[in-house]
Amino acid sequence: MKNYLAAIVLLLISSNYRAQDVTISGTIKDASNGEDLIGAAVLVKELPNVGALTNVYGFYSLTIPKGKYTVIYRYTGFSNQEFVLNLEKDTTINIELSDSDEVLGPLVIQGESENENISSTETSLIKLNPKDIEAVPVLFGEKDVLKTIALMPGVQSQGEGQAGFNVRGGSADQNLILLDGAPVYNASHLLGFFSVFNSDALKDVALYKGGIPAEYGGRISSVMDIVMKEGNTKRFGVSGGLGLISSRLTIESPIVKDKGSFILSGRRTYADIFTRLSSDEFIQNARLYFYDMNAKANYQIGEKDRVFVSGYFGRDRFGVDGFGFDWGNITTTARWNHIFNNKLFANTSFIYSDYDYDIEIGEDDEAFSFGSRIIDFNLKHDYQWYASDKHSLKFGVNAIYHTVKPGDVEASNADFISASNIEDRYGLESAVYIGDDIKINKRLNMMIGIRLSSFIALGEGNIYSYDAGGDVTDTTYYGKNESYANYIMPEPRAAVTYLLNETSSFKASYNRNAQYLHLLSNSTTSTPTDIWMLSSNNIKPQSSDQIALGYYKNFDKGYEISTEVYYKQMYNVIDYKTGADVNFNATVEGDLVYGDGRAYGIEMYAKKKKGPLTGWVSYTLSRTERQFDEINQNSWFPARQDRTHDVSIVALYKLNDRITFSANWIYYTGNAVTFPSGKYMLEGNLVNYYTERNGYRFPDYHRGDIGMTLYNKKTKTAKDPETGEDIEVERRWESNWNFSVYNVYGRENAYTISFRESETNPGTTEAVQLALFKQVPSITYNFKF
């Protein structure tokens, strides 16, 4: 494999290009802070169908015939730059774009060239710039990328009090969430009320619901690729916010001006500080808080090399009266960018990811704890080759070594409970991929690619075989790094865009994805205590095939609509047998069942992105089902994330330069759930009787939120040093106040529903609904200098 890749690289570097062509290449950055601009456009006025976009590191390359041209550099919200160039040889042009004086309104979701959503081959893609979602009202005033993503079509929040999300019928574990390339296995803080992503530290968010490029793999539902800021290369800066239950602070500064920088961003809740002031001893001893830290540094080594180091460190702690619970993520990414020439860009990354949780029960001599952990070491080597104005190729390899610790029990007193552990599991996941973005003619663009992935389950440990009833039939010991299961999965990808005209297009995509990691849960929603498992001799990889068709249209004055239909087939989907115990069970694989899934639906989206009033409306009509031989008599039944209707309306109104109003309204069909259908007596005990899986539903959910942001004046009056006249100059200190009300009309949405004997009518059963929130007002002060 190494020789094969080396041959490809040598071939690409030594390729002879047409003598009459020249290449313009370079980087495009934000002039105010030196951050790379992702998706900035390079256009040629004399060649209307020729252009290029910057990659995630701000690099672009455009090959055109020799001649004299007007080259335009453009990025939404920034002033254009134009150059008249007489191109006779390859040229490097590095550009810095400045903020535009044009008033675009408070929300611009996509930082891309005008009509790029029409012409690109990317389908089923959502892009978010965290800077542009500040005005969206959220719980406790804490900006949350995941909560905002869930307002988009095809994406469903798992529910109130849950930070997870479902995409096109997939479960939460079928989403690959990457932070600077590192997988994040649990994206929730505070038992799901917040996500782990501090928006102050983020630069770009892209969610692929379908048409997933070949460079991504490992999950069968979606990929969320989150890029952290690099830090200000121009000057030192501080920003932050003070809220009702949390505060955050970000520091960024040049290491060497215009060559390197760093950013540190931290956040912490302080509910535990207020509990200590309570007169109730139980509340005084309660612990409930989280903290996280994002850090990143980069440095330019010469003209062709740049290095990055980034990391995330986060922890949640909850404890009360002899019970403690904490969980957290650690990720680290070390990356090297190298430009071989004006057409070939390379990126090499070493990535570490560590997620664990620990539960403590009891006190003193009767205390014990148990927990679980997953650790990844990942090496990636990626290339991007701008072969010509018709072809842009990406190819590379990666290998991930997984270590899963399903469960460890520790006790303070061996006489009370014995320490034990479930054997660790190991696996090597690897892939090689290649993809080509092709411009066939003026109207037709295509992306084709293939990813060849593999997984090897490795010892050391005892490996079990099971019969049809789930009982162990054989136990075999495998030594360290000895293979006991192997899988190879080809994953073809394709997408086509046909331009009807400059402002409308049809798109179609197909992709196959494979997944070798699986999340085991017997609760109705994902929790931090769910257990990750590797594919094995018993657990086969999950896979999916998805097709999507879409129509996209842009209008004058910043209006945009799109409609997509999709169908997804899923294979080897995992569920548990009725009554199975998935926690700290060494033979849990015998309690699992394997089947198929399908999801299909239509997504409609309308957005206004310019002017004082901006926002969007999204609607999803969908169906998500599962089928298992052992469940529901082999009949298809709704998956627990099945929702027929899902509606989101978001509106933002910029009254003037200082005041912005915001509001959103959300409605969706209640999640499918399994409730008891009756009761019967068994040996003198009353036992619940269940019929079909997920045969009932929670009540429909709806909620409205409102908010207002008050910006302090951005300028102040000062004396002109030359004339002595009063002039307006920008303030170094910027700040704003954000006021919001979550669930403004007090809807009591069901968080849980339980059953008990009726207090007023003994002998009958009544349902009891628990709602988390009525109205929740919040106020946050944000600052920057």
PEWO-V871182 format. One record per residue. N is the residue number from 0. SS is DSSP state (helix for helix, strand for strand, loop for the rest). OMEGA is omega in radians with two decimals (* if undefined). D_CENTER is the distance of its C-alpha to the mean C-alpha in Angstrom with 2 decimals. Layout:
N;SS;OMEGA;D_CENTER
N;SS;OMEGA;D_CENTER
This chain:
0;loop;3.14;31.04
1;helix;3.12;31.42
2;helix;3.13;34.56
3;helix;-3.12;32.93
4;helix;3.12;30.13
5;helix;3.12;32.74
6;helix;3.12;34.85
7;helix;-3.13;32.09
8;helix;3.14;31.43
9;helix;3.13;35.21
10;helix;-3.10;35.66
11;helix;-3.11;33.08
12;helix;-3.03;34.52
13;helix;-3.10;38.08
14;loop;3.07;37.62
15;loop;-3.11;40.27
16;loop;-3.12;39.02
17;loop;-3.02;41.23
18;loop;-3.08;43.61
19;loop;-3.12;43.39
20;strand;3.03;39.63
21;strand;-3.10;38.13
22;strand;2.97;34.60
23;strand;3.12;33.07
24;strand;3.13;30.19
25;strand;3.12;28.73
26;strand;3.09;25.91
27;strand;-3.07;24.97
28;strand;3.02;24.13
29;strand;-3.07;24.14
30;loop;-3.07;27.77
31;loop;-3.06;27.16
32;loop;3.11;25.01
33;loop;3.11;24.79
34;loop;3.04;20.99
35;strand;3.08;20.19
36;loop;-3.11;19.53
37;loop;3.11;16.93
38;loop;3.02;18.30
39;loop;-3.02;21.69
40;strand;3.00;24.46
41;strand;-3.04;27.76
42;strand;3.10;30.34
43;strand;-3.03;34.02
44;loop;-3.09;36.24
45;loop;3.14;38.85
46;strand;-2.97;36.43
47;strand;-3.10;34.44
48;strand;-3.11;32.41
49;strand;3.11;31.52
50;strand;3.14;28.59
51;strand;3.06;25.66
52;strand;3.08;22.24
53;loop;3.08;21.07
54;loop;-3.04;18.42
55;loop;3.11;15.70
56;loop;3.09;18.72
57;loop;-3.10;20.83
58;strand;3.07;23.18
59;strand;3.06;24.99
60;strand;-3.10;27.92
61;strand;3.14;30.19
62;strand;-3.12;33.34
63;strand;3.08;36.11
64;strand;3.08;39.91
65;loop;3.11;42.14
66;strand;3.14;43.32
67;strand;-3.03;43.07
68;strand;2.94;39.90
69;strand;-3.09;38.16
70;strand;-3.07;34.64
71;strand;3.06;32.16
72;strand;-2.99;29.03
73;strand;3.06;26.74
74;loop;-3.06;23.49
75;loop;-3.14;22.80
76;loop;3.14;24.16
77;strand;3.10;26.21
78;loop;3.09;29.82
79;loop;2.95;30.58
80;strand;-3.14;32.68
81;strand;3.11;35.27
82;strand;2.99;37.48
83;strand;-3.02;40.48
84;strand;3.01;40.54
85;strand;-2.98;43.23
86;strand;3.09;41.30
87;loop;3.12;43.63
88;loop;3.12;41.52
89;loop;-3.02;37.97
90;strand;3.04;36.67
91;strand;3.13;33.95
92;loop;3.05;32.89
93;loop;-2.98;30.41
94;strand;2.95;29.56
95;strand;-3.13;28.51
96;strand;-3.12;27.77
97;loop;3.10;28.63
98;strand;3.13;27.36
99;loop;3.02;29.07
100;loop;-3.12;31.66
101;loop;3.13;30.78
102;loop;-3.10;29.58
103;loop;-3.07;26.48
104;loop;-3.03;25.70
105;loop;-3.04;23.15
106;loop;2.98;20.08
107;loop;-2.98;19.22
108;loop;-2.99;15.76
109;loop;3.10;16.09
110;loop;-3.03;17.69
111;loop;-3.13;19.40
112;loop;3.14;22.99
113;loop;-3.14;24.74
114;loop;3.08;24.49
115;helix;3.09;21.99
116;helix;3.13;20.02
117;helix;-2.97;23.37
118;helix;-3.06;24.36
119;loop;3.10;21.29
120;loop;-3.14;20.77
121;loop;3.10;17.04
122;loop;3.07;16.77
123;loop;-3.08;14.32
124;strand;3.03;12.03
125;strand;3.07;10.51
126;strand;3.09;10.64
127;strand;2.95;10.58
128;loop;-3.04;12.74
129;helix;3.12;12.43
130;helix;-3.00;16.23
131;helix;-3.14;16.80
132;helix;-3.07;15.41
133;loop;-3.03;17.78
134;loop;-3.12;20.19
135;loop;-3.11;18.12
136;loop;-3.11;19.76
137;loop;-3.10;17.81
138;helix;3.12;19.12
139;helix;3.08;21.27
140;helix;-3.09;20.40
141;loop;3.12;17.26
142;loop;-3.03;14.76
143;loop;-3.12;11.34
144;helix;-3.09;8.34
145;helix;3.11;7.02
146;helix;3.11;10.70
147;helix;3.08;11.08
148;helix;-3.10;8.53
149;loop;3.06;10.65
150;loop;-3.11;13.63
151;loop;-3.12;13.01
152;loop;3.12;14.98
153;loop;-3.14;13.94
154;strand;-3.08;11.16
155;strand;2.94;12.76
156;strand;3.08;12.47
157;loop;3.12;14.07
158;loop;-3.14;16.66
159;loop;-3.10;18.14
160;loop;3.13;17.65
161;loop;3.12;14.45
162;loop;3.14;10.95
163;loop;3.12;9.65
164;strand;3.12;9.16
165;strand;-3.11;10.91
166;strand;3.07;10.84
167;loop;3.03;14.39
168;loop;3.11;16.07
169;loop;3.07;13.95
170;loop;-3.03;13.60
171;helix;-3.10;10.76
172;helix;3.12;11.64
173;helix;3.03;11.43
174;strand;3.04;7.65
175;strand;3.13;7.01
176;strand;-3.08;4.33
177;strand;3.03;6.34
178;strand;-3.00;7.92
179;loop;3.09;10.92
180;loop;-3.10;11.00
181;strand;3.12;11.16
182;strand;3.07;9.55
183;loop;-3.00;8.74
184;loop;3.05;10.72
185;loop;-3.02;10.89
186;loop;-3.05;8.58
187;strand;2.94;11.64
188;strand;2.99;14.62
189;helix;3.11;18.02
190;helix;3.02;17.82
191;helix;-3.10;14.78
192;loop;3.08;16.04
193;strand;3.01;13.60
194;strand;-3.11;10.18
195;loop;-3.02;10.55
196;loop;3.08;9.23
197;loop;-3.03;12.51
198;helix;3.13;12.37
199;helix;-3.08;15.66
200;helix;-3.02;14.33
201;strand;3.12;11.61
202;strand;-3.03;12.86
203;strand;3.10;10.50
204;strand;3.09;7.16
205;strand;3.10;7.36
206;strand;3.11;6.30
207;strand;3.09;9.15
208;loop;-3.14;10.78
209;loop;-3.10;13.90
210;loop;-3.04;15.94
211;loop;3.13;13.61
212;loop;-3.02;15.41
213;loop;-3.11;17.42
214;loop;3.14;15.88
215;loop;3.09;12.87
216;loop;3.07;13.83
217;loop;3.08;13.84
218;loop;-3.02;12.20
219;loop;-3.07;13.97
220;loop;-3.08;11.74
221;strand;3.03;8.64
222;strand;3.00;6.58
223;strand;-3.09;3.34
224;strand;-3.08;5.69
225;strand;-3.12;6.23
226;strand;3.09;10.02
227;strand;3.03;12.30
228;loop;3.11;15.62
229;loop;-3.06;18.65
230;loop;-3.07;21.18
231;loop;3.12;24.17
232;loop;-3.07;26.71
233;loop;-3.06;29.31
234;loop;3.10;30.00
235;loop;3.12;29.23
236;strand;3.11;27.14
237;strand;3.05;26.08
238;strand;-3.14;23.87
239;strand;-3.14;22.85
240;strand;3.10;23.22
241;strand;-3.12;25.34
242;loop;-3.09;24.41
243;loop;-3.10;26.15
244;loop;-3.14;24.36
245;strand;3.05;22.30
246;strand;-3.12;22.75
247;strand;-3.12;20.96
248;strand;3.13;22.45
249;strand;3.09;21.42
250;strand;3.07;23.95
251;strand;-3.03;23.87
252;strand;2.98;26.84
253;strand;2.89;28.31
254;strand;2.89;29.46
255;strand;-3.01;31.79
256;loop;3.11;31.68
257;loop;3.10;29.98
258;loop;-3.11;29.44
259;strand;-3.11;27.02
260;strand;3.04;25.12
261;strand;3.06;23.08
262;strand;3.03;20.85
263;strand;-3.11;20.76
264;strand;-3.10;18.81
265;strand;-3.09;19.55
266;strand;3.10;19.18
267;strand;2.96;21.24
268;strand;-3.11;22.37
269;loop;3.04;26.12
270;helix;-3.12;26.92
271;helix;3.11;28.85
272;helix;-3.13;31.16
273;helix;3.14;32.29
274;helix;3.13;32.89
275;loop;-3.14;35.47
276;loop;-3.09;37.47
277;loop;3.06;37.95
278;loop;3.14;41.43
279;loop;-3.08;40.05
280;helix;3.13;40.03
281;helix;-3.14;37.35
282;helix;3.13;34.93
283;helix;-3.07;36.14
284;loop;-3.11;35.04
285;loop;3.03;31.56
286;strand;3.10;28.52
287;strand;3.14;25.21
288;strand;2.98;22.92
289;strand;3.01;19.88
290;strand;3.01;19.50
291;strand;-3.13;17.05
292;strand;2.99;17.67
293;strand;3.12;15.90
294;strand;3.11;18.33
295;strand;3.07;18.68
296;strand;3.09;21.83
297;strand;3.14;22.91
298;strand;3.12;26.38
299;strand;3.12;28.06
300;strand;-3.07;30.68
301;loop;-3.08;33.01
302;loop;-2.99;32.11
303;loop;-3.08;30.16
304;strand;3.14;28.25
305;strand;-3.12;25.49
306;strand;3.14;23.92
307;strand;2.95;20.81
308;strand;-3.14;20.17
309;strand;3.14;17.16
310;strand;3.04;16.19
311;strand;3.13;14.53
312;strand;-3.10;16.84
313;strand;-3.10;16.37
314;strand;3.01;18.65
315;strand;3.09;19.55
316;strand;3.10;23.19
317;strand;3.14;24.99
318;strand;3.11;28.67
319;strand;2.94;31.75
320;loop;3.07;35.24
321;loop;3.11;34.99
322;strand;3.12;31.37
323;strand;-3.04;28.54
324;strand;3.06;24.90
325;strand;3.12;22.36
326;strand;-3.13;19.12
327;strand;3.12;16.90
328;strand;2.94;14.73
329;strand;3.03;16.12
330;strand;3.08;14.63
331;strand;3.11;16.83
332;strand;3.00;16.70
333;strand;-2.96;20.00
334;strand;3.10;20.11
335;strand;3.02;23.09
336;strand;3.08;23.28
337;strand;3.06;26.60
338;strand;3.12;28.18
339;loop;3.08;30.89
340;loop;-3.06;32.29
341;loop;3.12;31.46
342;loop;-3.01;29.86
343;strand;-3.09;28.13
344;strand;-3.11;25.12
345;strand;3.14;23.93
346;strand;3.12;21.18
347;strand;-3.05;21.66
348;strand;2.93;19.22
349;strand;-2.96;19.91
350;strand;3.09;17.01
351;strand;3.11;17.52
352;strand;-3.08;15.36
353;strand;3.06;17.09
354;strand;3.11;16.26
355;strand;2.96;19.27
356;strand;-3.12;20.85
357;strand;3.12;24.52
358;strand;3.14;26.70
359;strand;-3.11;30.19
360;strand;3.10;32.95
361;loop;-3.11;36.51
362;loop;3.05;38.49
363;helix;-3.06;41.07
364;helix;3.13;42.66
365;helix;-3.12;40.74
366;loop;3.00;37.25
367;strand;-3.12;34.81
368;strand;3.03;31.11
369;strand;-3.08;28.74
370;strand;-3.12;25.24
371;strand;-3.05;22.84
372;strand;3.00;20.82
373;strand;-3.08;18.78
374;strand;3.12;19.16
375;strand;2.89;18.05
376;strand;-2.97;19.86
377;strand;3.06;18.44
378;strand;-3.11;20.45
379;strand;3.07;19.35
380;strand;-3.00;21.74
381;strand;3.07;20.76
382;strand;2.97;23.05
383;strand;-3.06;22.96
384;strand;3.09;26.43
385;loop;-2.98;27.55
386;loop;-3.14;30.53
387;loop;3.08;31.89
388;loop;3.14;31.17
389;loop;-3.03;30.66
390;strand;3.00;28.46
391;strand;-3.03;25.33
392;strand;2.97;24.43
393;strand;3.10;21.67
394;strand;-3.13;22.58
395;strand;-3.13;22.17
396;strand;2.95;22.00
397;strand;3.13;20.06
398;strand;-3.12;21.08
399;strand;3.05;19.44
400;strand;-3.10;21.82
401;strand;2.94;20.58
402;strand;3.12;22.53
403;strand;3.06;22.12
404;strand;-3.00;24.38
405;strand;-3.12;24.61
406;strand;3.05;26.94
407;strand;3.10;29.42
408;strand;3.08;32.03
409;strand;-3.10;34.00
410;strand;3.10;37.01
411;loop;-3.10;39.25
412;loop;-3.09;42.29
413;loop;3.11;42.84
414;loop;-3.13;45.51
415;loop;3.11;43.06
416;loop;-3.09;40.25
417;loop;3.03;39.87
418;loop;-3.14;36.97
419;strand;3.07;35.25
420;strand;3.00;32.16
421;strand;-3.04;30.66
422;loop;3.07;30.75
423;loop;3.07;27.77
424;strand;-3.05;26.27
425;strand;3.11;25.44
426;strand;3.10;24.04
427;strand;3.10;23.56
428;strand;-3.11;20.89
429;strand;-3.11;21.58
430;strand;2.95;21.20
431;strand;-3.06;22.85
432;strand;2.99;21.72
433;strand;3.11;23.11
434;strand;-3.10;22.17
435;strand;3.04;24.31
436;strand;-2.94;23.67
437;strand;2.97;27.17
438;strand;-3.05;29.05
439;loop;3.05;31.85
440;loop;-3.06;33.70
441;loop;-3.06;33.43
442;loop;-2.96;31.82
443;strand;3.03;30.03
444;strand;-3.09;26.94
445;strand;2.99;25.43
446;strand;3.07;22.71
447;strand;-3.14;23.77
448;strand;3.06;22.55
449;strand;3.08;22.71
450;strand;3.09;20.99
451;strand;-3.08;23.31
452;strand;3.12;21.69
453;strand;3.10;23.69
454;strand;3.09;23.67
455;strand;3.04;26.62
456;strand;-2.98;27.08
457;strand;2.99;29.19
458;loop;0.61;31.69
459;loop;3.07;33.05
460;strand;3.07;33.76
461;strand;-3.12;35.37
462;strand;-3.01;33.91
463;strand;2.96;34.96
464;strand;-3.01;35.97
465;strand;3.01;36.30
466;loop;-3.07;38.50
467;loop;3.14;37.63
468;loop;3.13;38.04
469;loop;3.11;35.57
470;loop;-3.12;38.34
471;strand;3.11;38.40
472;strand;-3.09;40.86
473;strand;3.08;40.49
474;strand;-3.13;39.17
475;strand;3.11;38.89
476;strand;3.09;38.25
477;strand;-3.14;36.36
478;loop;-3.10;36.72
479;loop;3.14;34.20
480;loop;3.05;32.07
481;loop;-3.06;34.15
482;strand;3.05;32.36
483;strand;3.04;32.69
484;strand;-3.13;30.23
485;strand;3.11;29.01
486;strand;3.03;26.77
487;strand;-3.06;26.26
488;strand;2.97;24.06
489;strand;-3.09;24.34
490;strand;3.13;21.31
491;strand;3.12;22.60
492;strand;3.09;20.57
493;strand;3.06;22.20
494;strand;-3.11;21.72
495;strand;3.04;24.58
496;strand;3.07;25.05
497;strand;-3.11;28.50
498;strand;3.01;29.44
499;strand;3.03;31.89
500;strand;-3.06;32.50
501;loop;-3.03;30.80
502;loop;3.12;28.89
503;strand;-3.12;28.05
504;strand;2.93;26.90
505;strand;3.10;26.25
506;strand;3.07;23.39
507;strand;3.13;23.05
508;strand;3.02;20.80
509;strand;3.00;21.03
510;strand;3.01;18.94
511;strand;-3.12;19.56
512;strand;3.09;17.07
513;strand;-3.13;18.06
514;strand;-3.07;16.66
515;loop;3.07;18.77
516;strand;-3.03;17.14
517;strand;3.14;17.55
518;strand;-3.13;16.97
519;strand;-3.14;20.28
520;loop;3.03;20.70
521;loop;3.05;23.75
522;loop;-3.08;22.53
523;loop;3.09;21.51
524;loop;3.12;17.99
525;loop;3.11;15.74
526;loop;3.12;17.18
527;loop;-3.10;16.99
528;loop;3.05;20.12
529;loop;-3.02;18.88
530;strand;3.04;19.91
531;strand;3.11;18.29
532;strand;3.07;20.88
533;strand;2.96;21.49
534;loop;-3.04;23.20
535;loop;3.05;26.92
536;loop;3.13;30.32
537;loop;-3.11;29.57
538;loop;3.13;25.82
539;loop;3.09;25.25
540;loop;2.97;21.97
541;strand;3.07;20.06
542;strand;3.14;19.88
543;strand;2.97;19.26
544;strand;-3.14;20.78
545;strand;2.97;19.45
546;strand;3.13;21.33
547;strand;3.09;20.49
548;strand;-3.09;22.94
549;strand;3.03;22.45
550;strand;-3.08;24.65
551;strand;-3.10;23.64
552;strand;3.01;26.04
553;strand;3.11;26.32
554;loop;3.06;29.23
555;helix;3.08;31.12
556;helix;2.97;30.27
557;helix;3.08;26.48
558;strand;-3.09;26.11
559;strand;3.06;23.74
560;strand;3.04;23.40
561;strand;3.07;21.79
562;strand;3.10;22.30
563;strand;2.95;20.71
564;strand;-3.10;21.98
565;strand;3.00;20.47
566;strand;-3.11;21.73
567;strand;3.05;19.96
568;strand;-3.10;22.09
569;strand;-3.06;20.87
570;strand;3.14;23.19
571;strand;3.05;23.84
572;strand;-3.03;21.60
573;strand;2.97;22.40
574;strand;-3.10;23.92
575;strand;3.06;26.54
576;loop;3.09;30.20
577;loop;-3.14;31.54
578;loop;-3.11;32.41
579;loop;3.06;30.50
580;loop;-3.07;29.66
581;loop;-3.08;26.43
582;loop;3.06;26.60
583;loop;3.12;28.71
584;loop;-3.06;30.37
585;loop;-3.13;31.42
586;loop;-3.08;32.13
587;helix;-3.12;29.13
588;helix;3.10;28.78
589;helix;-3.14;32.03
590;helix;-3.10;30.58
591;strand;3.05;27.83
592;strand;-3.03;28.25
593;strand;-3.09;26.71
594;strand;-3.08;26.56
595;strand;3.07;24.98
596;strand;3.05;22.60
597;strand;3.12;22.39
598;strand;3.14;20.46
599;strand;-3.10;21.67
600;strand;3.10;21.62
601;strand;-3.14;21.84
602;strand;3.13;19.47
603;strand;-2.99;21.20
604;strand;3.06;20.00
605;strand;-3.04;22.28
606;strand;2.98;21.55
607;strand;-3.00;23.93
608;loop;3.08;22.74
609;loop;3.11;26.10
610;loop;3.14;28.84
611;loop;3.14;29.25
612;strand;3.11;27.58
613;strand;3.11;24.03
614;strand;-3.11;21.33
615;strand;3.02;20.33
616;strand;3.10;21.10
617;strand;3.11;19.05
618;strand;3.10;20.56
619;strand;3.01;19.60
620;strand;-2.96;22.44
621;strand;3.09;21.44
622;strand;3.13;22.70
623;strand;-3.03;21.17
624;strand;3.09;23.75
625;strand;3.11;24.56
626;strand;3.11;27.85
627;strand;3.11;29.40
628;loop;-3.00;33.05
629;loop;-3.05;33.31
630;strand;2.99;31.70
631;helix;3.10;33.16
632;helix;3.09;35.94
633;helix;3.09;33.70
634;loop;3.07;32.92
635;loop;3.09;29.59
636;strand;-3.12;28.05
637;strand;2.96;25.07
638;loop;-3.07;21.91
639;loop;3.09;21.04
640;loop;3.13;17.99
641;loop;3.06;20.47
642;loop;-3.13;20.87
643;loop;-3.09;23.48
644;strand;3.08;22.74
645;strand;-3.05;19.77
646;strand;3.02;20.61
647;strand;3.07;19.07
648;strand;-3.13;21.26
649;strand;3.14;20.36
650;strand;3.09;23.23
651;strand;-3.10;23.85
652;strand;3.12;27.38
653;strand;-3.11;28.56
654;loop;3.08;32.11
655;loop;-3.09;33.01
656;loop;-3.04;31.83
657;loop;-3.04;31.62
658;strand;3.06;30.45
659;strand;3.08;27.38
660;strand;3.12;27.02
661;strand;3.10;23.97
662;strand;2.99;23.62
663;strand;3.09;21.45
664;strand;-3.04;22.49
665;strand;3.04;20.59
666;strand;2.98;22.28
667;strand;3.09;21.41
668;loop;-3.14;23.53
669;loop;-3.12;23.74
670;loop;3.05;21.98
671;strand;-3.08;24.30
672;strand;3.09;25.91
673;loop;3.08;28.90
674;loop;3.06;31.72
675;loop;3.12;35.25
676;loop;3.13;37.72
677;strand;3.13;40.76
678;strand;3.05;42.54
679;strand;-3.12;45.34
680;strand;3.09;47.59
681;strand;3.13;47.29
682;loop;3.08;49.92
683;loop;3.13;50.34
684;strand;3.11;46.63
685;strand;-3.04;44.65
686;strand;3.10;41.63
687;strand;3.11;38.86
688;strand;-3.10;39.03
689;loop;3.09;35.93
690;loop;-3.05;36.11
691;loop;3.12;33.27
692;loop;3.10;29.67
693;loop;-3.12;27.46
694;loop;3.13;30.55
695;strand;3.13;29.98
696;strand;2.94;27.46
697;loop;3.02;26.45
698;loop;3.10;27.83
699;loop;-3.08;25.95
700;strand;2.93;23.58
701;strand;-3.03;23.98
702;strand;3.03;23.59
703;strand;3.11;24.30
704;strand;3.06;23.28
705;strand;3.13;25.11
706;strand;3.06;24.90
707;strand;3.07;26.87
708;strand;3.13;26.33
709;strand;-3.12;29.55
710;strand;3.01;29.52
711;loop;-3.08;32.40
712;loop;-3.11;34.56
713;loop;-3.14;33.17
714;strand;3.07;36.70
715;strand;-3.13;39.94
716;strand;3.13;43.55
717;strand;3.13;45.17
718;strand;3.03;48.36
719;loop;-3.07;48.45
720;loop;-3.12;50.02
721;loop;-3.05;52.17
722;loop;-3.09;53.36
723;loop;-3.14;52.95
724;loop;3.08;51.47
725;strand;3.10;48.60
726;strand;3.09;45.29
727;strand;3.10;41.67
728;strand;-3.13;39.33
729;strand;3.06;35.66
730;loop;3.06;35.02
731;loop;-3.11;33.41
732;loop;3.05;31.91
733;strand;-3.14;29.38
734;strand;3.05;28.42
735;strand;3.06;27.57
736;strand;3.09;27.76
737;strand;3.10;25.24
738;strand;-3.14;26.71
739;strand;3.02;24.96
740;strand;3.11;25.81
741;strand;-3.12;23.29
742;loop;-2.95;24.88
743;loop;-3.13;27.82
744;loop;2.91;30.11
745;loop;3.10;29.66
746;loop;3.11;28.49
747;loop;3.13;28.63
748;loop;-3.07;25.73
749;loop;2.99;25.98
750;loop;3.02;23.82
751;strand;3.01;26.13
752;strand;3.13;29.37
753;strand;-3.07;32.04
754;strand;-3.14;35.62
755;strand;3.08;38.85
756;strand;-3.10;42.56
757;loop;3.12;43.67
758;loop;-3.10;45.54
759;loop;-3.11;47.71
760;loop;-3.07;48.37
761;loop;-3.12;48.65
762;loop;3.07;48.11
763;loop;-3.10;45.33
764;strand;3.09;41.57
765;strand;3.09;39.39
766;strand;3.14;35.64
767;strand;-3.11;34.20
768;strand;3.07;31.07
769;strand;3.07;29.10
770;loop;-3.08;27.25
771;loop;-2.97;25.17
772;loop;2.79;25.68
773;loop;3.08;28.17
774;loop;3.08;28.13
775;strand;3.09;26.18
776;strand;3.09;27.30
777;strand;3.08;25.73
778;strand;-3.12;26.65
779;strand;3.06;24.87
780;strand;3.14;26.56
781;strand;-3.11;24.59
782;strand;3.12;26.39
783;strand;3.05;26.29
784;loop;*;29.13
